[in-house]
Structure formats: structure tokens, C-alpha cells
Amino acid sequence: MALTHKATVMDEKGIMQALRRIAHEIIEHNKGIDDVVLVGIRSRGVPLAKRLQAHLNEIEGISIPLGILDITLYRDDLTERQDQPQVHTTDVPFALDKKHVVLVDDVLYTGRTIRAAMDALIDLGRPATIQLAVLVDRGHRELPIRADYIGKNVPTSSSERVDVKLNEIDESDQVDILEQ
């Protein structure tokens, strides 16, 4: 079934402002960034985490560690998928023990991706806390998961899709709502 464009809910400027605000919220919530690390979930969580890292560096004057998490093998729908999953590398080159991990993703929907990401993180160490930063929260949770930092709440119907485009992957920055 073909999807059509319904609305653009964030443009390049909106995404930049949301990430800058989230960076300030991370600093305020953690009383600085001394024990904070960022971990981006592949694929669009990674460039978002890099942008957050740049904002935090600009504000605080120090660069915080950044990791990349692939959750493919932690997904609960692997047996239901028709195609072979693409497994990429996880690169978290620092200890997570006693750190405040800010997990970064583009869209929070059912919560299943985040549950898988938390399982993957716990396999790598024992963080003091796991916090969640998302660009868009669209609702429709199936698991009791909520974001600590949200760029924009976008109420959607289950027949709609949130399409995040980032320059690093898609050569444009915007968030669109698509409908059937």
C-alpha cells in the first residue's frame, strides 16, 4: 500500500533547536556531563547522537564519549521477519559501568526497539542509569517505556508513519508524517 505525504512536522531548523534543547536538558538533569556517555542506536540514532555530542561539547567545553549500538540480534521479531537481517557492528569503546548512558534514537513508537537496546547495553556493562533521548515520540506504546528527553511529541494514528530524514543518511533534514 502506497504512503502519501500528510505533513512535515519538523524542518532542519526545528531539528537543530530540538537537539540543542535536549542537550541543555541532559546537562541540567545530570548536573553536568562528567559521567554521561551517549549511545546512538543504528541507524538514525547515530547521527542524532553525534549532533547531541557536538551541542554538549559546545555548551560544556568537553567532548563526551559516544558509542554506536546495533540491536539487530536483540529484536523480538527476528523469527517473524521474511528477509535476512543486516547485522552491523556495535562500537562502544568505553566502560558503561557507573555511567549515565543517554540512549539516542529517532522515533519512539511501541518501545520494542528501546527494550532491545537496553538488553544490548546491559550485556556491555552495568550503567548507573539509562536515559532515553528521542527526536520524535509518536505514542502507541506496547511496553512501559518513556523518553526522558523528547524533541517533539507527534500524536499519530497507527496507520500513519513517521519518516525521519537526516542529512548524514538522506541528504536532507526533516520529519514527515506519511499516511496510507
CYANA upper distance limits for C-alpha pairs under 8 A (distance plus 0.5 A):
  1 MET  CA    180 GLN  CA      7.18
  2 ALA  CA    180 GLN  CA      6.62
  3 LEU  CA    178 LEU  CA      6.28
  3 LEU  CA    179 GLU  CA      5.71
  3 LEU  CA    180 GLN  CA      5.15
  4 THR  CA    178 LEU  CA      5.83
  4 THR  CA    179 GLU  CA      5.89
  4 THR  CA    180 GLN  CA      6.81
  5 HIS  CA    176 ASP  CA      7.59
  5 HIS  CA    177 ILE  CA      6.81
  5 HIS  CA    178 LEU  CA      5.12
  5 HIS  CA    179 GLU  CA      7.03
  6 LYS  CA    176 ASP  CA      7.88
  6 LYS  CA    177 ILE  CA      5.93
  6 LYS  CA    178 LEU  CA      5.73
  6 LYS  CA    179 GLU  CA      6.70
  7 ALA  CA    176 ASP  CA      6.15
  7 ALA  CA    177 ILE  CA      5.71
  7 ALA  CA    178 LEU  CA      7.70
  8 THR  CA    174 GLN  CA      7.60
  8 THR  CA    175 VAL  CA      6.31
  8 THR  CA    176 ASP  CA      4.75
  8 THR  CA    177 ILE  CA      6.76
  9 VAL  CA    154 VAL  CA      8.44
  9 VAL  CA    174 GLN  CA      8.17
  9 VAL  CA    175 VAL  CA      6.13
  9 VAL  CA    176 ASP  CA      6.26
  9 VAL  CA    177 ILE  CA      7.67
 10 MET  CA     14 GLY  CA      5.71
 10 MET  CA     15 ILE  CA      6.68
 10 MET  CA    174 GLN  CA      5.87
 10 MET  CA    175 VAL  CA      5.44
 10 MET  CA    176 ASP  CA      7.69
 11 ASP  CA     15 ILE  CA      6.70
 11 ASP  CA    173 ASP  CA      6.65
 11 ASP  CA    174 GLN  CA      4.91
 11 ASP  CA    175 VAL  CA      7.06
 12 GLU  CA     16 MET  CA      6.76
 12 GLU  CA    172 SER  CA      8.30
 12 GLU  CA    173 ASP  CA      5.33
 12 GLU  CA    174 GLN  CA      6.24
 13 LYS  CA     17 GLN  CA      6.65
 14 GLY  CA     18 ALA  CA      6.57
 15 ILE  CA     19 LEU  CA      6.71
 15 ILE  CA    135 LEU  CA      8.13
 15 ILE  CA    151 GLY  CA      8.02
 15 ILE  CA    173 ASP  CA      7.96
 15 ILE  CA    174 GLN  CA      7.78
 16 MET  CA     20 ARG  CA      6.68
 17 GLN  CA     21 ARG  CA      6.65
 18 ALA  CA     22 ILE  CA      6.65
 18 ALA  CA    135 LEU  CA      7.87
 18 ALA  CA    150 ILE  CA      8.45
 18 ALA  CA    151 GLY  CA      5.22
 18 ALA  CA    152 LYS  CA      7.87
 19 LEU  CA     23 ALA  CA      6.63
 19 LEU  CA     48 LEU  CA      8.42
 19 LEU  CA     51 ARG  CA      7.91
 19 LEU  CA     52 LEU  CA      6.62
 19 LEU  CA     55 HIS  CA      8.21
 19 LEU  CA    135 LEU  CA      8.08
 19 LEU  CA    151 GLY  CA      7.13
 20 ARG  CA     24 HIS  CA      6.98
 20 ARG  CA     52 LEU  CA      7.73
 20 ARG  CA     55 HIS  CA      6.61
 21 ARG  CA     25 GLU  CA      6.75
 21 ARG  CA    151 GLY  CA      8.35
 22 ILE  CA     26 ILE  CA      6.63
 22 ILE  CA     52 LEU  CA      8.32
 22 ILE  CA    133 ALA  CA      8.04
 22 ILE  CA    149 TYR  CA      6.46
 22 ILE  CA    150 ILE  CA      7.60
 22 ILE  CA    151 GLY  CA      7.34
 23 ALA  CA     27 ILE  CA      6.89
 23 ALA  CA     52 LEU  CA      6.58
 23 ALA  CA     55 HIS  CA      6.78
 23 ALA  CA     56 LEU  CA      6.23
 24 HIS  CA     28 GLU  CA      6.67
 24 HIS  CA     56 LEU  CA      8.16
 25 GLU  CA     29 HIS  CA      6.40
 25 GLU  CA    149 TYR  CA      7.75
 26 ILE  CA     30 ASN  CA      6.54
 26 ILE  CA     32 GLY  CA      8.37
 26 ILE  CA     33 ILE  CA      8.26
 26 ILE  CA    149 TYR  CA      8.19
 27 ILE  CA     31 LYS  CA      6.18
 27 ILE  CA     32 GLY  CA      5.17
 27 ILE  CA     33 ILE  CA      6.35
 27 ILE  CA     56 LEU  CA      8.37
 28 GLU  CA     32 GLY  CA      6.99
 30 ASN  CA     36 VAL  CA      8.18
 32 GLY  CA     60 GLU  CA      8.49
 33 ILE  CA     60 GLU  CA      8.41
 33 ILE  CA     64 ILE  CA      7.93
 35 ASP  CA     98 LYS  CA      8.28
 35 ASP  CA     99 LYS  CA      5.67
 35 ASP  CA    100 HIS  CA      6.35
 36 VAL  CA     64 ILE  CA      7.42
 36 VAL  CA     65 PRO  CA      8.36
 36 VAL  CA     99 LYS  CA      6.38
 36 VAL  CA    100 HIS  CA      5.15
 36 VAL  CA    101 VAL  CA      6.41
 36 VAL  CA    102 VAL  CA      7.63
 37 VAL  CA     64 ILE  CA      6.44
 37 VAL  CA     65 PRO  CA      5.65
 37 VAL  CA     66 LEU  CA      6.57
 37 VAL  CA     67 GLY  CA      8.36
 37 VAL  CA     99 LYS  CA      7.27
 37 VAL  CA    100 HIS  CA      6.73
 37 VAL  CA    101 VAL  CA      5.54
 37 VAL  CA    102 VAL  CA      6.66
 38 LEU  CA     49 ALA  CA      6.89
 38 LEU  CA     53 GLN  CA      7.89
 38 LEU  CA     64 ILE  CA      7.84
 38 LEU  CA     65 PRO  CA      6.78
 38 LEU  CA     66 LEU  CA      5.25
 38 LEU  CA     67 GLY  CA      6.71
 38 LEU  CA    101 VAL  CA      6.36
 38 LEU  CA    102 VAL  CA      5.37
 38 LEU  CA    103 LEU  CA      6.62
 38 LEU  CA    104 VAL  CA      7.63
 39 VAL  CA     46 VAL  CA      8.03
 39 VAL  CA     49 ALA  CA      7.22
 39 VAL  CA     66 LEU  CA      6.13
 39 VAL  CA     67 GLY  CA      4.99
 39 VAL  CA     68 ILE  CA      6.01
 39 VAL  CA     69 LEU  CA      7.03
 39 VAL  CA     92 VAL  CA      8.09
 39 VAL  CA    101 VAL  CA      7.37
 39 VAL  CA    102 VAL  CA      6.65
 39 VAL  CA    103 LEU  CA      5.43
 39 VAL  CA    104 VAL  CA      6.54
 40 GLY  CA     44 ARG  CA      8.37
 40 GLY  CA     45 GLY  CA      5.04
 40 GLY  CA     46 VAL  CA      4.69
 40 GLY  CA     47 PRO  CA      8.04
 40 GLY  CA     48 LEU  CA      7.73
 40 GLY  CA     49 ALA  CA      5.73
 40 GLY  CA     50 LYS  CA      8.48
 40 GLY  CA     66 LEU  CA      8.08
 40 GLY  CA     67 GLY  CA      6.79
 40 GLY  CA     68 ILE  CA      5.55
 40 GLY  CA     69 LEU  CA      6.51
 40 GLY  CA    103 LEU  CA      6.44
 40 GLY  CA    104 VAL  CA      5.18
 40 GLY  CA    105 ASP  CA      6.79
 41 ILE  CA     45 GLY  CA      5.10
 41 ILE  CA     46 VAL  CA      6.27
 41 ILE  CA     68 ILE  CA      6.66
 41 ILE  CA     69 LEU  CA      5.40
 41 ILE  CA     70 ASP  CA      6.71
 41 ILE  CA     71 ILE  CA      7.88
 41 ILE  CA    103 LEU  CA      7.70
 41 ILE  CA    104 VAL  CA      6.62
 41 ILE  CA    105 ASP  CA      6.12
 41 ILE  CA    117 ALA  CA      7.87
 42 ARG  CA     46 VAL  CA      6.23
 42 ARG  CA     68 ILE  CA      7.32
 42 ARG  CA     69 LEU  CA      6.54
 42 ARG  CA     70 ASP  CA      6.04
 42 ARG  CA     71 ILE  CA      8.12
 42 ARG  CA    105 ASP  CA      8.46
 43 SER  CA     47 PRO  CA      8.37
 44 ARG  CA     48 LEU  CA      7.01
 44 ARG  CA    105 ASP  CA      7.08
 44 ARG  CA    106 ASP  CA      6.39
 44 ARG  CA    166 LEU  CA      7.84
 44 ARG  CA    169 ILE  CA      8.21
 45 GLY  CA     49 ALA  CA      6.48
 45 GLY  CA    104 VAL  CA      5.70
 45 GLY  CA    105 ASP  CA      4.42
 45 GLY  CA    106 ASP  CA      5.89
 46 VAL  CA     50 LYS  CA      6.77
 46 VAL  CA     68 ILE  CA      6.84
 46 VAL  CA    104 VAL  CA      7.83
 46 VAL  CA    105 ASP  CA      8.03
 47 PRO  CA     51 ARG  CA      6.68
 47 PRO  CA    166 LEU  CA      8.22
 47 PRO  CA    168 GLU  CA      7.17
 48 LEU  CA     52 LEU  CA      6.69
 48 LEU  CA    104 VAL  CA      7.44
 48 LEU  CA    105 ASP  CA      7.73
 48 LEU  CA    106 ASP  CA      7.82
 49 ALA  CA     53 GLN  CA      6.54
 49 ALA  CA     66 LEU  CA      7.86
 49 ALA  CA    104 VAL  CA      6.31
 49 ALA  CA    105 ASP  CA      8.42
 50 LYS  CA     54 ALA  CA      6.80
 50 LYS  CA     66 LEU  CA      7.84
 51 ARG  CA     55 HIS  CA      6.84
 52 LEU  CA     56 LEU  CA      6.59
 53 GLN  CA     57 ASN  CA      6.54
 53 GLN  CA     63 SER  CA      7.32
 53 GLN  CA     64 ILE  CA      7.05
 53 GLN  CA     66 LEU  CA      7.87
 54 ALA  CA     58 GLU  CA      6.61
 54 ALA  CA     63 SER  CA      8.08
 55 HIS  CA     59 ILE  CA      6.66
 56 LEU  CA     60 GLU  CA      6.31
 56 LEU  CA     61 GLY  CA      8.05
 56 LEU  CA     62 ILE  CA      8.02
 56 LEU  CA     63 SER  CA      7.74
 56 LEU  CA     64 ILE  CA      8.22
 57 ASN  CA     61 GLY  CA      5.37
 57 ASN  CA     62 ILE  CA      5.37
 57 ASN  CA     63 SER  CA      5.38
 57 ASN  CA     64 ILE  CA      7.70
 58 GLU  CA     62 ILE  CA      8.15
 65 PRO  CA     94 PHE  CA      7.97
 66 LEU  CA     92 VAL  CA      7.75
 67 GLY  CA     90 THR  CA      8.34
 67 GLY  CA     91 ASP  CA      6.09
 67 GLY  CA     92 VAL  CA      4.75
 67 GLY  CA     93 PRO  CA      7.17
 67 GLY  CA     94 PHE  CA      8.46
 68 ILE  CA     89 THR  CA      8.48
 68 ILE  CA     90 THR  CA      5.98
 68 ILE  CA     91 ASP  CA      5.42
 68 ILE  CA     92 VAL  CA      6.38
 69 LEU  CA     89 THR  CA      7.95
 69 LEU  CA     90 THR  CA      5.13
 69 LEU  CA     91 ASP  CA      6.91
 69 LEU  CA     92 VAL  CA      7.68
 69 LEU  CA    117 ALA  CA      7.90
 69 LEU  CA    120 ALA  CA      8.30
 70 ASP  CA     87 VAL  CA      7.78
 70 ASP  CA     88 HIS  CA      6.53
 70 ASP  CA     89 THR  CA      6.65
 70 ASP  CA     90 THR  CA      5.59
 70 ASP  CA    117 ALA  CA      8.39
 71 ILE  CA     75 ARG  CA      6.96
 71 ILE  CA    113 THR  CA      8.17
 71 ILE  CA    116 ALA  CA      6.64
 71 ILE  CA    117 ALA  CA      6.21
 71 ILE  CA    120 ALA  CA      7.08
 72 THR  CA     85 PRO  CA      7.44
 72 THR  CA     86 GLN  CA      7.80
 72 THR  CA     87 VAL  CA      6.40
 72 THR  CA     88 HIS  CA      8.35
 73 LEU  CA     78 LEU  CA      8.00
 73 LEU  CA     87 VAL  CA      7.89
 74 TYR  CA    116 ALA  CA      5.59
 74 TYR  CA    117 ALA  CA      7.86
 74 TYR  CA    119 ASP  CA      7.58
 74 TYR  CA    120 ALA  CA      7.23
 75 ARG  CA    112 ARG  CA      8.10
 75 ARG  CA    113 THR  CA      7.48
 75 ARG  CA    116 ALA  CA      6.09
 76 ASP  CA    112 ARG  CA      8.16
 76 ASP  CA    116 ALA  CA      8.09
 77 ASP  CA     81 ARG  CA      6.94
 78 LEU  CA     85 PRO  CA      8.17
 95 ALA  CA     99 LYS  CA      8.46
 95 ALA  CA    124 LEU  CA      8.40
 95 ALA  CA    125 GLY  CA      7.36
 96 LEU  CA    100 HIS  CA      8.47
 96 LEU  CA    101 VAL  CA      7.83
 96 LEU  CA    124 LEU  CA      7.47
 96 LEU  CA    125 GLY  CA      5.67
 96 LEU  CA    126 ARG  CA      6.56
 96 LEU  CA    127 PRO  CA      5.66
 97 ASP  CA    125 GLY  CA      5.87
 97 ASP  CA    126 ARG  CA      5.06
 97 ASP  CA    127 PRO  CA      5.14
 97 ASP  CA    128 ALA  CA      7.28
 98 LYS  CA    126 ARG  CA      7.00
 98 LYS  CA    127 PRO  CA      5.23
 98 LYS  CA    128 ALA  CA      4.82
 98 LYS  CA    129 THR  CA      8.22
 99 LYS  CA    127 PRO  CA      5.46
 99 LYS  CA    128 ALA  CA      5.71
 99 LYS  CA    129 THR  CA      7.35
100 HIS  CA    127 PRO  CA      6.65
100 HIS  CA    128 ALA  CA      6.02
100 HIS  CA    129 THR  CA      5.35
100 HIS  CA    130 ILE  CA      6.57
100 HIS  CA    131 GLN  CA      7.78
101 VAL  CA    127 PRO  CA      7.06
101 VAL  CA    128 ALA  CA      8.26
101 VAL  CA    129 THR  CA      6.61
101 VAL  CA    130 ILE  CA      5.33
101 VAL  CA    131 GLN  CA      6.52
102 VAL  CA    130 ILE  CA      6.48
102 VAL  CA    131 GLN  CA      5.17
102 VAL  CA    132 LEU  CA      6.08
102 VAL  CA    133 ALA  CA      7.07
103 LEU  CA    130 ILE  CA      7.35
103 LEU  CA    131 GLN  CA      6.48
103 LEU  CA    132 LEU  CA      5.38
103 LEU  CA    133 ALA  CA      6.57
104 VAL  CA    132 LEU  CA      6.62
104 VAL  CA    133 ALA  CA      5.39
104 VAL  CA    134 VAL  CA      6.35
105 ASP  CA    132 LEU  CA      8.45
105 ASP  CA    133 ALA  CA      7.05
105 ASP  CA    134 VAL  CA      5.51
105 ASP  CA    135 LEU  CA      7.40
106 ASP  CA    134 VAL  CA      5.76
106 ASP  CA    135 LEU  CA      5.44
106 ASP  CA    136 VAL  CA      6.70
106 ASP  CA    164 VAL  CA      7.50
107 VAL  CA    134 VAL  CA      6.41
107 VAL  CA    135 LEU  CA      6.58
107 VAL  CA    136 VAL  CA      5.27
107 VAL  CA    137 ASP  CA      6.30
107 VAL  CA    138 ARG  CA      7.60
107 VAL  CA    162 VAL  CA      8.07
107 VAL  CA    164 VAL  CA      8.37
108 LEU  CA    114 ILE  CA      8.44
108 LEU  CA    134 VAL  CA      6.95
108 LEU  CA    136 VAL  CA      6.79
108 LEU  CA    137 ASP  CA      5.28
108 LEU  CA    138 ARG  CA      6.73
108 LEU  CA    139 GLY  CA      7.70
108 LEU  CA    147 ALA  CA      8.23
109 TYR  CA    137 ASP  CA      7.02
109 TYR  CA    138 ARG  CA      6.12
109 TYR  CA    139 GLY  CA      6.06
109 TYR  CA    140 HIS  CA      6.36
109 TYR  CA    141 ARG  CA      6.42
110 THR  CA    139 GLY  CA      7.81
110 THR  CA    140 HIS  CA      6.15
110 THR  CA    141 ARG  CA      4.55
110 THR  CA    142 GLU  CA      5.32
110 THR  CA    143 LEU  CA      7.00
111 GLY  CA    115 ARG  CA      6.76
111 GLY  CA    141 ARG  CA      6.30
111 GLY  CA    142 GLU  CA      6.78
111 GLY  CA    143 LEU  CA      5.97
111 GLY  CA    144 PRO  CA      7.91
111 GLY  CA    145 ILE  CA      6.28
111 GLY  CA    146 ARG  CA      8.40
112 ARG  CA    116 ALA  CA      6.75
112 ARG  CA    142 GLU  CA      7.96
112 ARG  CA    143 LEU  CA      7.35
113 THR  CA    117 ALA  CA      6.67
114 ILE  CA    118 MET  CA      6.60
114 ILE  CA    145 ILE  CA      8.25
115 ARG  CA    119 ASP  CA      6.84
115 ARG  CA    145 ILE  CA      8.43
116 ALA  CA    120 ALA  CA      6.80
117 ALA  CA    121 LEU  CA      6.64
118 MET  CA    122 ILE  CA      6.63
118 MET  CA    130 ILE  CA      8.30
119 ASP  CA    123 ASP  CA      6.93
120 ALA  CA    124 LEU  CA      7.26
121 LEU  CA    125 GLY  CA      7.08
121 LEU  CA    126 ARG  CA      8.49
122 ILE  CA    126 ARG  CA      6.40
122 ILE  CA    127 PRO  CA      8.10
131 GLN  CA    147 ALA  CA      7.85
131 GLN  CA    148 ASP  CA      6.49
132 LEU  CA    146 ARG  CA      8.11
132 LEU  CA    147 ALA  CA      5.39
132 LEU  CA    148 ASP  CA      5.70
132 LEU  CA    149 TYR  CA      6.78
133 ALA  CA    147 ALA  CA      6.45
133 ALA  CA    148 ASP  CA      6.51
133 ALA  CA    149 TYR  CA      4.98
133 ALA  CA    150 ILE  CA      6.44
134 VAL  CA    147 ALA  CA      7.21
134 VAL  CA    149 TYR  CA      6.82
134 VAL  CA    150 ILE  CA      5.66
134 VAL  CA    151 GLY  CA      6.80
135 LEU  CA    150 ILE  CA      6.26
135 LEU  CA    151 GLY  CA      4.90
135 LEU  CA    152 LYS  CA      6.76
136 VAL  CA    150 ILE  CA      6.82
136 VAL  CA    151 GLY  CA      6.22
136 VAL  CA    152 LYS  CA      5.50
136 VAL  CA    153 ASN  CA      6.31
136 VAL  CA    154 VAL  CA      7.10
137 ASP  CA    147 ALA  CA      8.30
137 ASP  CA    150 ILE  CA      7.12
137 ASP  CA    151 GLY  CA      8.34
137 ASP  CA    152 LYS  CA      6.89
137 ASP  CA    153 ASN  CA      5.33
137 ASP  CA    154 VAL  CA      6.52
137 ASP  CA    155 PRO  CA      8.32
138 ARG  CA    153 ASN  CA      6.55
138 ARG  CA    154 VAL  CA      5.33
138 ARG  CA    155 PRO  CA      5.65
138 ARG  CA    156 THR  CA      6.37
138 ARG  CA    162 VAL  CA      8.23
139 GLY  CA    153 ASN  CA      8.49
139 GLY  CA    154 VAL  CA      8.09
139 GLY  CA    155 PRO  CA      6.69
139 GLY  CA    156 THR  CA      7.58
140 HIS  CA    158 SER  CA      7.92
141 ARG  CA    145 ILE  CA      7.83
156 THR  CA    160 GLU  CA      6.77
156 THR  CA    161 ARG  CA      8.36
159 SER  CA    179 GLU  CA      6.90
159 SER  CA    180 GLN  CA      7.05
160 GLU  CA    177 ILE  CA      7.15
160 GLU  CA    178 LEU  CA      6.09
160 GLU  CA    179 GLU  CA      5.00
160 GLU  CA    180 GLN  CA      7.24
161 ARG  CA    177 ILE  CA      6.25
161 ARG  CA    178 LEU  CA      5.59
161 ARG  CA    179 GLU  CA      6.84
162 VAL  CA    175 VAL  CA      7.44
162 VAL  CA    176 ASP  CA      6.37
162 VAL  CA    177 ILE  CA      5.33
162 VAL  CA    178 LEU  CA      6.87
163 ASP  CA    175 VAL  CA      6.14
163 ASP  CA    176 ASP  CA      5.60
163 ASP  CA    177 ILE  CA      6.71
163 ASP  CA    178 LEU  CA      7.54
164 VAL  CA    173 ASP  CA      8.22
164 VAL  CA    174 GLN  CA      6.62
164 VAL  CA    175 VAL  CA      5.02
164 VAL  CA    176 ASP  CA      7.04
165 LYS  CA    169 ILE  CA      7.83
165 LYS  CA    170 ASP  CA      6.03
165 LYS  CA    171 GLU  CA      8.15
165 LYS  CA    172 SER  CA      6.49
165 LYS  CA    173 ASP  CA      5.70
165 LYS  CA    174 GLN  CA      5.76
165 LYS  CA    175 VAL  CA      6.66
166 LEU  CA    170 ASP  CA      5.85
166 LEU  CA    171 GLU  CA      6.87
166 LEU  CA    172 SER  CA      5.92
166 LEU  CA    173 ASP  CA      4.97
166 LEU  CA    174 GLN  CA      7.27
167 ASN  CA    171 GLU  CA      4.42
167 ASN  CA    172 SER  CA      4.88
167 ASN  CA    173 ASP  CA      5.89
168 GLU  CA    172 SER  CA      8.47
